[in-house]
């Protein structure tokens, strides 16, 4: 039985604690939060212990779930790794690339697991259609949300866009060669809306937009590749896959010559996927995968290196945005 602890039980961490309580093969030993009353409240709900010291909690467990604010990730994770504990840390992995690289190096030298909380990898929509994605050449993402004060301590690039950055890097197997980006603060001093264009060595291009000042909520990701178009709607938990119709090659020359007696079905075949009622939610699958990685001593689905790579790209996007703002 693996012994787990959770540090940081705010909006996200409370759910992490609840899920760890129910995962087979794991035992939720305790919770630590700088607000002890909050830790006690969530600990009582999950029939576990609230610790007044982070180090005391670490001494009682095999692995820690870090759901605290990003600025605390580095110190909390480093302390855990140096005590020989496996680490699950919410995205982004750290506040700086240098900090993330140090954590990855420590974990590697001690044969410890780091998994980063890029939860969209476990979204049922992604899991359902990921096998259809093969060498995409154009990707378009929109991740829009109405304003919410939570998360505004960091630019929208690190809060929202980094989800899509991770997914794009996961599916485009080619080096990133150029980034163009722009963004502005609308309601906060930070960046509230941003757009980035990522260009890869194989010619693939990704156009990524994120906003936390939108009038509507939207989370969509589209892949265009040879002979197929894959669209994922994370908000509606649905996806569609369009492919060339089987008989298209036979009738296409006639259509190009002016044939008019054809239907949309003669051109494309569409498969619709409805994931609105999944057997398990993404967070449960994410944390179960961490337990499995620790138990089996295997590379997690979202490794520390994956989290570091997404952070590096997010940092480069912010550098481009800041450089453009200085020109104003």
C-alpha positions in Angstrom: 0.0 0.0 0.0 1.5 3.3 -1.1 1.2 6.1 1.3 0.3 9.5 -0.1 0.1 13.1 1.2 -1.4 16.2 -0.4 0.0 19.7 0.1 -2.2 22.6 -0.7 -6.0 22.0 -0.5 -7.5 24.9 -2.1 -9.8 24.7 -5.1 -7.9 21.8 -6.8 -6.2 20.2 -3.9 -9.4 19.3 -2.1 -10.4 17.2 -5.0 -7.0 15.5 -5.2 -7.3 14.5 -1.5 -10.8 13.1 -2.1 -9.7 11.0 -5.1 -6.5 9.7 -3.4 -8.8 8.5 -0.6 -10.6 6.2 -3.0 -7.8 4.9 -5.3 -7.0 1.2 -4.8 -3.5 0.6 -3.7 -3.1 4.0 -2.1 -3.5 5.4 1.4 -4.1 9.1 2.0 -2.0 9.5 5.1 -2.4 13.2 5.6 -2.7 16.8 4.4 -0.6 19.9 4.8 -1.7 23.5 4.0 -0.2 26.8 5.3 -3.8 27.4 6.5 -4.1 24.7 9.2 -7.8 25.3 9.7 -8.3 24.6 6.0 -6.1 21.5 6.2 -8.1 20.3 9.2 -11.4 20.8 7.4 -10.4 18.8 4.3 -8.6 16.1 6.4 -11.8 15.6 8.5 -13.9 15.2 5.4 -11.5 12.5 4.2 -10.9 10.8 7.5 -7.2 11.5 7.5 -4.7 13.7 9.4 -3.9 17.4 9.1 -0.2 18.0 9.7 1.1 21.2 11.1 4.5 20.6 9.4 5.3 19.7 5.8 8.4 17.9 6.8 6.4 15.8 9.3 4.0 14.8 6.6 6.9 13.8 4.3 8.3 11.5 6.9 5.1 9.5 6.9 4.6 9.0 3.2 6.0 7.5 -0.1 4.7 10.2 -2.5 3.4 13.7 -2.3 0.8 15.5 -4.4 1.6 19.2 -4.7 -1.4 21.3 -5.5 -0.2 24.5 -4.0 0.3 27.8 -5.9 3.0 27.7 -8.6 5.4 29.9 -6.8 5.7 27.2 -4.1 6.2 24.2 -6.4 10.0 24.3 -6.6 10.7 24.4 -2.8 8.0 21.9 -2.0 9.0 19.4 -4.7 12.8 19.8 -4.1 12.3 19.1 -0.4 10.3 16.0 -1.1 12.7 14.7 -3.7 15.6 15.2 -1.4 13.8 13.1 1.2 13.3 10.3 -1.4 9.7 10.9 -2.2 7.9 10.6 -5.5 6.2 13.8 -6.7 3.0 14.7 -8.4 3.0 18.5 -9.1 0.3 20.6 -10.7 1.1 22.5 -13.9 3.2 24.5 -14.6 5.9 22.3 -13.1 7.7 25.4 -11.6 7.9 29.2 -11.9 11.1 29.0 -14.0 12.8 26.7 -16.4 15.9 26.5 -14.3 13.9 25.3 -11.3 12.1 22.7 -13.3 15.3 21.4 -14.8 16.8 21.0 -11.3 13.8 19.0 -10.1 14.0 16.7 -13.2 17.7 16.2 -12.6 17.3 15.4 -8.9 14.5 12.9 -9.7 16.6 11.2 -12.3 19.6 10.9 -10.1 17.5 9.3 -7.3 15.3 7.1 -9.6 12.2 9.0 -8.4 9.0 9.7 -10.3 7.8 13.2 -11.2 4.4 13.6 -12.9 3.1 17.0 -13.9 -0.6 17.8 -13.8 -1.4 18.4 -17.5 -4.8 17.0 -17.0 -6.0 17.4 -20.6 -3.9 14.3 -21.6 -6.5 12.3 -19.6 -9.5 14.1 -21.0 -11.9 11.4 -22.3 -12.2 13.2 -25.6 -8.4 13.1 -26.1 -8.1 9.5 -25.1 -10.9 8.6 -27.6 -9.4 10.2 -30.7 -5.7 10.4 -30.0 -5.1 7.2 -32.2 -6.5 9.2 -35.1 -3.9 11.9 -34.9 -1.0 11.3 -37.3 1.5 14.0 -38.4 -0.9 17.0 -38.1 0.3 19.9 -40.2 -2.1 22.6 -38.9 -3.4 22.9 -35.4 -5.8 25.5 -34.0 -6.8 25.8 -30.4 -9.1 28.2 -28.5 -9.3 28.1 -24.7 -11.6 30.9 -23.6 -13.1 31.6 -20.2 -15.1 34.4 -18.4 -13.1 36.4 -15.9 -12.3 34.6 -12.6 -9.9 36.1 -10.0 -8.5 32.7 -9.3 -5.4 32.1 -11.3 -4.8 35.7 -12.2 -1.5 35.7 -10.2 0.1 34.4 -13.4 -0.3 35.3 -17.1 -3.0 33.4 -19.0 -0.2 31.7 -20.9 0.7 29.7 -17.8 -2.8 29.4 -16.5 -4.8 28.3 -19.6 -2.6 28.2 -22.7 -0.1 25.8 -21.3 -2.7 23.0 -21.5 -2.8 23.3 -25.2 0.9 23.8 -25.5 1.4 20.4 -23.8 -1.1 18.7 -26.1 0.4 20.2 -29.3 3.9 19.2 -28.3 2.6 15.7 -27.5 1.2 15.2 -31.0 3.7 17.1 -33.2 6.9 15.1 -33.3 9.2 17.7 -34.7 11.4 20.4 -33.2 9.9 23.9 -32.6 11.8 26.4 -34.7 9.9 29.7 -34.4 7.4 31.4 -32.2 5.4 34.6 -32.8 3.1 35.9 -30.1 1.1 38.8 -28.8 -1.0 39.5 -25.7 -2.4 42.1 -23.4 -3.7 42.7 -20.0 -7.4 43.8 -20.0 -8.7 43.5 -16.5 -5.5 42.8 -14.6 -1.9 44.0 -14.8 -0.9 40.6 -16.1 -1.6 39.1 -19.6 -5.3 38.2 -19.9 -5.5 37.3 -23.5 -2.8 35.9 -25.7 -2.2 34.3 -29.2 0.8 32.4 -30.3 1.9 30.9 -33.6 4.2 27.9 -33.3 6.2 26.7 -36.3 7.9 23.3 -36.4 10.8 22.0 -38.4 8.5 19.6 -40.4 6.3 22.6 -41.6 3.6 22.1 -39.0 2.0 25.2 -37.7 -0.1 25.7 -34.5 -2.2 28.8 -33.8 -3.0 29.0 -30.1 -5.4 31.4 -28.5 -6.2 31.7 -24.8 -8.3 34.3 -22.9 -9.7 34.7 -19.4 -11.7 37.8 -20.3 -14.1 36.2 -22.8 -17.9 36.5 -22.7 -18.2 32.7 -23.3 -16.5 29.6 -22.2 -14.8 27.6 -25.0 -12.2 24.8 -25.2 -11.6 23.5 -28.6 -8.6 21.9 -30.4 -8.5 21.1 -34.1 -6.0 19.0 -36.0 -5.7 19.1 -39.8 -3.6 16.4 -41.4 -3.4 14.5 -44.7 -6.8 12.9 -45.5 -8.3 13.8 -42.1 -9.6 16.6 -39.8 -10.0 16.0 -36.1 -12.0 18.4 -33.9 -12.2 18.1 -30.1 -14.7 20.1 -28.0 -13.5 19.8 -24.4 -16.4 21.9 -23.1 -19.1 19.7 -24.8 -17.0 16.5 -24.3 -17.5 15.6 -28.0 -15.2 15.1 -31.0 -15.6 14.6 -34.7 -13.3 12.9 -37.2 -13.7 13.7 -40.9 -12.0 11.5 -43.5 -12.2 11.3 -47.3 -15.0 9.1 -48.5 -14.0 5.7 -49.8 -15.2 6.4 -53.3 -14.0 10.0 -53.6 -11.0 9.2 -55.8 -13.3 7.7 -58.4 -15.8 10.6 -58.6 -13.5 13.5 -57.8 -12.2 13.9 -61.4 -15.9 14.1 -62.6 -16.7 16.7 -59.9 -13.8 18.8 -60.9 -15.1 18.7 -64.5 -18.5 20.0 -63.4 -20.5 17.0 -62.1 -23.2 18.3 -59.8 -25.1 15.2 -58.7 -23.1 14.4 -55.6 -23.8 14.7 -51.9 -21.5 15.7 -48.9 -21.4 11.9 -48.1 -19.6 11.4 -51.5 -16.8 13.7 -50.3 -16.3 13.0 -46.6 -17.1 10.4 -43.9 -17.7 11.8 -40.5 -17.5 9.9 -37.2 -18.9 11.6 -34.1 -17.7 10.7 -30.6 -19.7 11.6 -27.5 -17.7 11.4 -24.2 -20.1 13.3 -22.1 -20.7 10.4 -19.8 -17.2 8.8 -19.2 -16.7 6.0 -16.8 -14.1 8.0 -15.0 -13.3 11.7 -14.9 -9.9 13.1 -16.1 -8.6 13.9 -12.6 -9.3 10.4 -11.3 -7.5 8.8 -14.3 -4.6 11.3 -13.9 -4.0 10.4 -10.3 -4.5 6.7 -10.9 -1.8 6.9 -13.5 0.5 8.5 -11.0 -0.1 5.6 -8.5 0.5 3.2 -11.4 3.8 4.9 -12.4 5.1 4.8 -8.8 4.0 1.2 -8.3 5.4 0.0 -11.5 8.5 2.3 -11.4 7.8 3.4 -15.0 7.8 6.8 -16.8 4.5 8.6 -16.1 2.2 9.6 -19.0 3.1 13.2 -18.3 6.7 13.2 -17.1 8.8 15.9 -15.5 10.5 16.3 -18.9 7.1 16.8 -20.6 6.1 19.5 -18.0 9.5 21.2 -18.4 9.1 21.2 -22.2 5.7 22.9 -22.0 7.0 25.4 -19.5 10.0 26.3 -21.8 7.6 27.0 -24.7 5.3 29.0 -22.5 8.3 31.1 -21.3 9.4 31.7 -24.9 5.8 32.9 -25.7 5.9 35.3 -22.8 9.3 36.6 -23.9 7.8 37.4 -27.3 4.7 39.0 -25.8 6.8 41.2 -23.4 9.1 42.2 -26.3 6.1 43.4 -28.3 4.6 45.3 -25.4 7.9 47.2 -25.0 7.4 48.5 -28.5 4.2 50.2 -27.6 
